[in-house]
Each structure stands twice: as C-alpha cells, then as structure tokens.
Amino acid sequence: MMRSPGLHYWVESPHLFRDPSTANLVSKDLEKAEKLLKEAPSRKDAMEQVNGAYQSMYCCMQALLHSIQYKTTHMRCIFTIVEDYFIAKGILESVHLNNFLRGLKIEGTPQENAQAAEAMIAAVKKIVGK
Amino acid sequence: MAITARHFVQTYVEDFKYWFGQKERQSSFRNLPEVRGSFTVQYPEQKLRVPERFRVLPVLIYEEDNGDCRCTACGICAKVCPPQCIWIVQAKGQEGKPKPKANEFYIDMDVCMNCGFCSEFCPFDAIKMDHVFELSNTERKKSHVYNMQDLLVSTEYYAQTHPRAWAKELAVIEEEAKKKKAKEVAAAAAAKKKAEEAAKAAVAGDAAATASAPASTTAAAPAKEPAAKPSGEDKPQ
C-alpha cells in the first residue's frame, strides 16, 4: 500500500524539508506530549482518550523529526523517516511505530494506548537526551 | 494576427521590464501566475507553478499541532464519489458502537477521476484536492490504492498549496469564534440581567412581605375584635 519507495522520494518531495530552527522545538514537543497524555484520561469517552494518547505519540514523533532538524507535512513521511532512519539504525524500537499506527486508527483500549504513549515519551526522551 | 502579436508582446513583457530596470528578475520568474505569453519550460528541471484550484488527487487533512485527523468517517465523500473509489471503515468503540473517526480510509487512484466532489461535499473540510501530479511508478497494483497514511497531509501543507482557500477558512473560523464569543457574552449578560431581576424581585418580595406582615396583623386584629365583640355581647344575653 505504500506510495513512497523510501527516503529518497521524500527528500525530493515538497513534504520534507530541512529547518535548523526546529531543534528548539524538541523540548516543547515533549512537554506537549506529556501534557496531552496527562489530560487524556479526563476526556469524555474511550475514543477521545485513545485519540489523546495518539496525539501524545504524534508529538513524540514530531520531536524525533525535529531532533534531526527536519520538518514534514505528510503522515507517510513521518512513518518512512522513523522506519528507515530511527528503527533501521536501532535507535528506536519498532513497537513504538506500531503503537502509533494503532493510535491513528483508534484501535485498542485507552489504557493500552496510554501505556504505549508513556513508553514512547520515555524512549524519545532517551533518544533526544532530554 | 492580433492574437499572435499579443502573445509575442506578452512573452517579452517581463524581459522589457528587466531591460529597462523596472523590475528585478527572479530566478523563477516564469513560474509566477501573473506571467503571460508563450515560452518553453525545461521540464522536469523547471516546473511551472500550478494554480490554486488545480486538482489532482484527494488528500486527507490532519491538524499540524496535534496530528488529529479531521475525518469523522461520515461517508459522504464515498457516497458522492461518481466512480466509487473511496472505501471507509469507521472506528468502533469497545462496545462495538461506531465512533466518529476513520479506522481505515482507502482511495483507488486508478479509479479516481479527479472531479473534486469529495472535497466539495465534505462538511468537515477533511478531504482536499492535492497539487502533486507526478505519481507514475512501475508497480501496478498495491501502490495505487492509497491508505490513510498515504493520504494524510498537514494543515500547514494545505495552507501552502491553497493560500486563498486557507485564508477563507481562517476567516470563517475567526468569524465563528467571534459569533460564539458574542453569543456567550450575550448569554452571560442575559443571565446577569435575569439574576439582577430575580434579586430585585426577591428584594421587592421581601419588602412586600415585611410591609404586608404588620398590615395583616392590624387587619386581623379588627377582624377578631368585632367577632369577639358580638360574642361578648351575646354572652350577657
């Protein structure tokens, strides 16, 4: 189902661009991720709680991208970079990406997603050294 | 002849302006939408900028700040799609009840005819037409059916490709926010007025009660007195 053959496609596409100013956003992204995860259980229903955990995981993904000074405007590009760069190099475990995908599809219980988001925040913090 | 002459002049207008120092030449000045005339573009090294309403294939929009997909899986796009190239699977809750989020979203790009009906009909502004037209590849089957990850682009990208539409959207959002705020202010003012009126009525009621309390005692006393008087008068009889 993949449209993109890999990182090369995205480097040439208008969706991925280098922005050195994004390095300052990493800590903000992580703060936002923690805040969203904290607020998630207080949301009105299970779907919203899962969505809150997904949003937290999304902020973690953004933090990862910003840590290498890149910015993207496409969801597939996020997946490709995390898979082809962070997971392929052994920096991040693939389970986090699977959990992110499950969150995007609103799958699993709120507790599972909250745990996944918590684990991802911890992993990303370790990677970016915050 | 006139048309040819016009094309000829238009082709060199930018050059004339540059030669006579009226305008600085930009590296990609031929890409500007206001440039007219006939000229050759060395594609694929050079590319013309496409107009804002140019439409190729649909994309889904997610919020840049939190990654939230706008799509609520209402299915209107799938219903209005003339060649029926959209499939949506709605997310389900723990009890099996459908939820307003898409679990799966597929568009078959070989079937899509780029009509833009889906984006026109979407009530949530979740599906828009993209500008990317270089989509050819050597694979025939799997890569032509786009799933949700392939389709999701951020609001930032949409703002870049569709600046006027985005500005309109922002204006509508601002107007709605203003209306909502005005409504809230009006509601708060009405509630305050009601509370004041209720307080006034309560004060008036209290005053009336305090005023009516001595009046009732004075009114009751004479009523008793005449009643007692005849009884007293009756007694001797």
HADDOCK unambig.tbl for C-alpha pairs under 7 A between the chains (distance, minus, plus):
assign (segid A and resid 1 and name CA) (segid B and resid 142 and name CA) 5.08 0.50 0.50
assign (segid A and resid 1 and name CA) (segid B and resid 143 and name CA) 4.84 0.50 0.50
assign (segid A and resid 1 and name CA) (segid B and resid 145 and name CA) 6.18 0.50 0.50
assign (segid A and resid 1 and name CA) (segid B and resid 146 and name CA) 6.14 0.50 0.50
assign (segid A and resid 1 and name CA) (segid B and resid 147 and name CA) 6.56 0.50 0.50
assign (segid A and resid 2 and name CA) (segid B and resid 143 and name CA) 5.36 0.50 0.50
assign (segid A and resid 2 and name CA) (segid B and resid 150 and name CA) 6.93 0.50 0.50
assign (segid A and resid 3 and name CA) (segid B and resid 143 and name CA) 5.17 0.50 0.50
assign (segid A and resid 3 and name CA) (segid B and resid 150 and name CA) 6.52 0.50 0.50
assign (segid A and resid 47 and name CA) (segid B and resid 93 and name CA) 6.48 0.50 0.50
assign (segid A and resid 55 and name CA) (segid B and resid 66 and name CA) 5.28 0.50 0.50
assign (segid A and resid 55 and name CA) (segid B and resid 67 and name CA) 5.91 0.50 0.50
assign (segid A and resid 55 and name CA) (segid B and resid 68 and name CA) 6.60 0.50 0.50
assign (segid A and resid 58 and name CA) (segid B and resid 66 and name CA) 6.65 0.50 0.50
assign (segid A and resid 58 and name CA) (segid B and resid 67 and name CA) 5.95 0.50 0.50
assign (segid A and resid 59 and name CA) (segid B and resid 66 and name CA) 6.62 0.50 0.50
assign (segid A and resid 73 and name CA) (segid B and resid 153 and name CA) 5.61 0.50 0.50
assign (segid A and resid 73 and name CA) (segid B and resid 154 and name CA) 4.99 0.50 0.50
assign (segid A and resid 73 and name CA) (segid B and resid 156 and name CA) 6.72 0.50 0.50
assign (segid A and resid 73 and name CA) (segid B and resid 157 and name CA) 5.72 0.50 0.50
assign (segid A and resid 74 and name CA) (segid B and resid 152 and name CA) 6.02 0.50 0.50
assign (segid A and resid 74 and name CA) (segid B and resid 153 and name CA) 4.41 0.50 0.50
assign (segid A and resid 74 and name CA) (segid B and resid 154 and name CA) 6.14 0.50 0.50
assign (segid A and resid 75 and name CA) (segid B and resid 149 and name CA) 5.37 0.50 0.50
assign (segid A and resid 75 and name CA) (segid B and resid 150 and name CA) 6.83 0.50 0.50
assign (segid A and resid 75 and name CA) (segid B and resid 152 and name CA) 5.37 0.50 0.50
assign (segid A and resid 75 and name CA) (segid B and resid 153 and name CA) 6.10 0.50 0.50
assign (segid A and resid 76 and name CA) (segid B and resid 149 and name CA) 4.93 0.50 0.50
assign (segid A and resid 76 and name CA) (segid B and resid 150 and name CA) 5.25 0.50 0.50
assign (segid A and resid 105 and name CA) (segid B and resid 102 and name CA) 6.70 0.50 0.50
assign (segid A and resid 105 and name CA) (segid B and resid 103 and name CA) 4.43 0.50 0.50
assign (segid A and resid 105 and name CA) (segid B and resid 104 and name CA) 6.82 0.50 0.50
assign (segid A and resid 106 and name CA) (segid B and resid 91 and name CA) 6.35 0.50 0.50
assign (segid A and resid 106 and name CA) (segid B and resid 103 and name CA) 6.33 0.50 0.50
